[in-house]
């Protein structure tokens, strides 16, 4: 029977659903023993999985040593790094908070930019297919009527330039993403970006992301130094780790927090907020104000970008409709001129 249970466990997904992880975290906050919390979560869908986990705990294994085998991919990278410094309970609470924050940011970014990019890509693809497979036959028909098609040939050249420009831009963007998606290379990309485009939206986005995670640590009771140590260990978030390391290094060299936050890798506005926070007793609240302001700034910039992309898509669609309309009427015009 035990062998059968192990086989069934292998056939099933060997990770705890994120919903159960969140529930486990809430139960642990009540100071119940870990085994009691697991038993409260158990149901028919996850019984074999949790029985296996409980069996290992009964054999003397520490939850910190075995939990990584059961964690979902959403929080596993966080837990791997956090468990090096914190207890299981502390790591789980922080990991879920970090995961929720990252999910929120990713969802907003995806919602803002996915639709206009897809719309523009589909519009250009339709234009390309029409140019490649439909336009030649119509133009050849016009030539057979000895009609002047020089204007349409000029428009076709312009149309092809637009198509190839946008496709080339998509290609370059894809190559850049593939090159710099590597954790080491993305740091190089961010350094170059901070140096040559100091006011870029990307720098604001990652500064806000870093400050948000820093605030999460502070609100959970960690000191600033402890929070930076935690963020420095998030190797699964290379830019967060990079920013935390630079900030901590500058502080270790004797710089004040105001001076350290003024380096080129951070949003310029952050220094102003920290300067204000240094004169108040609500340091965390001021940083939260910065994150809210940055989110609004990012939202407005993304709205502008998406509006431009949508207008470009509508322009392409409109030009296609007008062009097709004119081309389709060319044969009729040629016949009536005979």
N, C-alpha and C positions, 0 to 999 in steps of 0.2 A: 504493500500500500504506500509506503514511504517513497519507494522507487517511482511509482505511478505519479505521485504528487510532484516529484522533482521533474519528471518528464513533462507533465502539464505546465509546470512553471516555466520551463524552457520554451514551450510552444507559445505561451502567452507573452505579452509585452512585459519585459522585466523592469519596468520603471513605474514609480508611483505617480498617478495623475496629479497635475499641478493643483487641482481643486482639493485633493486630499492633503497635499503638502501645506496648503494655506490653512486648512482645518486643523492639521496637526500643530501648526505654529500657534494658532489661537488657543488650543487646548494646553499647550506648554506654558502659556502665560498665566494659567490658573495654578501653576506649580504642581500639577499632577505628575506622577512618575511617568517616564517615557512609555513603559509597557502598558500602563492604564490608558494612556492617550491612544496608543496604537489599537488596543482592543475596542475602544469607542469608535474608531474609524472603520474597523473591519466590516465588510459586508460580503455578500456572495460573489460579487465581481472581483474583489481583491483579496479574498480570504487566503488563497494559496500563497500569494505574494507576501502578505503580512505574517502568515504563519512561518514562512521561511526566515523572515527577518527576526521574529520573536525567538525562533529556534536558535539562531546565532547569538542573540543576546543572552539566552539561557546558558549557552556554552561558554560565556565569559567574554565574548567579543564586545568591544566598546562601540557605541553607536557612531562615534566619529570615524572609526576605521572601516565600517561596513556600509554606511548610509550612501556613500557615493555610487555604489553599484545599483542603487534603486532610484536614484534621483532622475527626474525628467531633464531633458537637454536645456530647458529654459533657465533653470537655476543651478544646474550642476557645475558650470564653470565658476560661478560666484562662490559656491560652497567649497570647492576645491581650494580656492585661494583664502577664503575667510577662515576655514578650519585650521589653517596654519598658525593663526593668531588668537582666535576666539574659541569659546566653547560651542558645542553644537547648538544650544538654544539661542545664543547670541548670533551665531553665523546664520542660522535659519531665518531669524527675524530680519537681519540686514539683507540677506540674499533676496527674500521676497520683496522687500522695499525697493531694492535696486532693480529687480526684475519688473516690478510694476511701473517704476519711473521710466525705464527704457522702453517698455511696451507703450506707454502713453506718448512718448516722444516719437517713436517709430510710426505709431498709428496716425498721429497728426501730420507727419511728413508725408506718409504714403497717401493719405486722404487728399492732401493739398496738391500733390504733383502728378500722381499716377494718371488721373483722368485726362488732363490736358495733353500729356505726352503721348498717351495711347491715341487720342483723337488726332493729334498732329501726324503721328506715324501712319495711321490708317489713311488719312487724307492724302499724304504723299505717296503711299503705296498704291492707292487707287489711281492717282495721277500718273504714276510710273507705268502701271499696267495698261492704262489707256494709251499712253504715248508709245508703248512697245508693241501692242497687239491690235489696236483699233484705229489709230490715226493714219497710218500709212495707206491703208486701203481707201480711205476717204480722200486723201490727198492725191493718190494715183488716179482716182476717178475724176478729180478736178483737172488734172493734167490732160486727161483724155478729151476734155472739153475746151482745152487751150485757155483755161482760166488763169488769171494772175494770182498766184498763191504766195508771193514773196512776203506779204504781211504775216501770213500764218506761219511761214517758215521762221520768220524772226521771232514771233511769239513762242514758237516751239523751242527755239534755242534758249530763250529766257526761262521757259518752263523747265528745261533740262538743267540749267544752271541752278535754279532754285532747288530742284529735287536732289541733285548731286551735292549741293552745299549742305542741306540738312542731313542727308545720309552720311556724308563725311563727318559732320559734327557728331552724329550719333555714334559713329564708329570710333572717333577719337575719344569721346566720353567713355565708351565701353572699355577701350584699351586702358585709359587712365584708371578706371575703377578696378580693372583686373590686375593692373600693376601694383597699385597702392593699397589693395585690400589686405595684403600681407602686413602683419602687425609691425614689423620693423620698417617697412616702406611707408606705411601710413604716417608714421612719425616724421619721416623725411618730407613727405608731402605737406604735413601741417607746418613744419618749420619753414619751408619755402613759401607757403601761403601766408604765414604770419609776417614774413619778411617783405614780400613783394605786394601783398594785398592785405594790409593791416586792418582795413575796415570791412573785410568780407563778412558775409552772412554766416559762412561756415565757422568762423572763429567765434562769433556771437553764440552760435548753436552749441558748440562744444564747451565754451566757457559756462553757459547756462547749465549744461548737463553736469559738468564738474561741480559747480556750486550747489546744484540741487542734491547731489549725492552727499556732498559735504554737510549740507543742512540736515539731511536725513540722519547722519551720524550724530550731529550735535543734539538733535531733538530726542535721540534715543539715549542721551546721557553721556556720550563720549566727549572727551576734551578735544580741543583743536589739534593737538599733537597726535593724539590717538586716532582721530579721524583721518589725518593725513597718512598715517602709517597704514591704516586699513585700505585707503584708496590707492596707495602706492603698491599694494599687493594684488590689485585687480588686473592681473596680466591678461585676462580675457577682454578687458577694456583698455587697449594700449594707450589711447589718448588721455583717458582719465588718469591712468598710471603715470603718464608723461607729465601732465600738468601738476599732479600732486608731488611728484619727485622734484620738479623745478621749484615749486613753491617752498617745499620743505628745505631744499638745499640753500635757498636764499635766506630763509629764516635761520638756518644753522650758521650761516656766515655773519650773522649779527644784524641783518636788515629787519626793519619793522614789517609788520604785515602789510601796511600801506605801500611801502617800497617794494616788497616782494611781489605784490599783486599788480605792480605797474610794469612788469616785464612784457615783452612784445607778444607772448603767447596767450595773454589774456585780453579779453575785451576791455577797451580803455575805460568804459563806464564803471567797471567793477571797482577800480581804484577809488573812484569818487564815493561809491556806496560804503566801502570799507572805511574811508576817511570819516564819513558821517557816523558810521557805527561805532567808531572809536570814542566818540563823545557821548554815547548813549549807553544805557544799561540793557538794551534790547538788540544785541549783536545778531542773533539768529533771525529776529524779525526783520531787520534791515536787509539781511541777505535774501530772505524770502521776498522782500519787495523788489530786489534786483532781479530775481528769477521771474517774477510776474511781469516786470517791465520788459525783460528780454524775450519772454514768450510772446508778448504783444508785438514787440518789434519784429520778431521772426514771423509771426502770423501775418503782419501787414506786408512784409517783404515777399513772403510766399504768395500772398494774395495778388500782389503786383505781377510777380513772375507768371503765375497761372493765368492771369488775365491776358498778359502778352501772348502766351502760348495759345490760349483759346482764340484770341483775335487773329493770330497767324493761321490757325487751323481754319477758322471761318473764312478768312481771306482766300486761302488756297481752295477751299470748297467752292466759294463764290466764283473764283476765276475759272475753275474747272467747269462749272455749270454754264457760265457765259461762253467759254471757249467751245464747249461741246455744242451748245445751241447754235453758235455761228457756223461751226464746221458742218453740222447736219443740214443746215439750210444752203450750203454752197452748191450741192448738186441741183437743187431747185432753181437757184439763181442762174446757174449755167444753162439749164434747159430753157428758161424763159428768155435768155439773151440770144438764143439761136434764131 
